[in-house]
Amino acid sequence: MMLQEGPVQLLCLTANSGVPLFTRGSSKQLPFSVMGSLNGVHMFGAGQGISLLSCDTGGGGKVVWKVFKDSLMLIAVSAGQRSQSSHTEEEVYLQRLLENVWGCMVLVLGQDELVTVRNVERLKRDLRACFSLIDLLLEERHQGIMGNLTHCADSLLPPNPALLQETVAGFAQAADSEYGCLVIHGRIAATTEKWSHLMPQEVVLLLALMQTLSKSGSSSCDYPVFLPQGSPTVALRLLRFQLLPGANVCVLCGPTPSLQRAESDLRQCWSPVVDSLRDTLAVGERCLPSSVSVRQDVLSLMLINRDTHRSVSCVQALSNQPDSSLPSRARCWELLKVFYIFSTTRYFHQESSSPEEQSQSSSGDFVQGFSHQPLQCYLVTEECKCYGLQTDQHQLFLLFPLSVPTYVLRSVANQTLSHLVASTGF
């Protein structure tokens, strides 16, 4: 069931004429004839009143199509040589990938430029501005970032959240904005109240954009963005500032203030909390303060707050484990993602999924077989044991070594959820 990582090829074409706009992903590009065939079979199906969503390849791969606003078509092609039972998980991943790629194109260029294509060659040039962000989305399955899949913003819980929250609010107010966010190692540490009301996918894409802007090496930037749901046709300004290596703060604002004026308020607001920033940076990939303990027999976990659409996830250090059969850190991240897909396509609600996604889910018949909403599930694989539970406010996904008895998984999961919520208030 658990899929292995593999290259994904992304194609973008005009929906009506099938003109290729760009390809990203695998270094070995598909031949033009194959690209034309992928577009042609979709167009043929549309002419017969058939909506072609996905198909399996003879080598065990997957192809997924999606047309956005009757203007652009995105096609994702995954590598072959996967087990047949992993196709559902792969399709969910690829569908989310296409949605995120469309969202990032809107974020950078605005919806009008994509829906009304006046000059194809100009659009090709303009789309280059999205490539670094698209490439990051394609690479994220190798990193400890889950938001691209869950559409819940990856978060880090700081040791002193109230102080950082107050500082973010004060800095945003000084920058004439109600939307401010502190990002540590690519994860949200503190936000203003208005920021938390942004659509979940918008927050996920803004975090990805912040990561690409940080890689540029500049300590600050003023970048125009369009919010895919909130403001797809009117640009806002994203002001980003590096506070310390790995720590960035950003605000969304209108024509004012200037970057220089906002930068002048930076030191005044953030100098008093430098020690708290360093303590938060020290939390690292664990995403939980050192005061919060997690059982040693938990390999990895992901906790989702369904009200705020935020998530906390981590893989525990495996260096002290004598059992060489345990999966590596990278494999634990992959297994956690796949168990999330397994659970949400069969038992739980997938956060922020649209009615269209739900209707397209291949697990529809499976879910309809239940007379109730499942609240807990578990899975035993050749690599680990998995347990998931769902409440009105939370979803928790855990991975355990095979040595943990199956009958204790439920009690450990419930205890872990109670402990995390009580300790962090998440």
Secondary structure, 3 states (H helix, E strand, C coil): CCCCCCCEEEEEEECCCCCEEEEEECCCCCCHHHHHHHHHHHHHHHHCCCCCCEEECCCCCEEEEEEECCCEEEEEEECCCCCHHHHHHHHHHHHHHHHHHHHHHHHHHCHHHHHCCCCHHHHHHHHHHHHHHHHHHHHHHHCCCCHHHHCCEEECCCCCHHHHHHHHHHHHHHCCCCEEEEEECCEEEEECCCHHHCCHHHHHHHHHHHHHHHCCCCCEEEEEEEECCCEEEEEEEEEEEEEECCEEEEEEECCCCCHHHHHHHHHHHHHHHHHHHHHHHCCHHHCCCCCCCCCCCCCEEEEEECCCCEEEEEECCCCCCCCCCCCCHHHHHHHHHHHHHHHHHHCCCCCCCCHHHHHHCCCHHHHHCCCCCCCEEEEECCCCEEEEEECCCEEEEEEECCCCCHHHHHHHHHHHHHHHHHHHCC
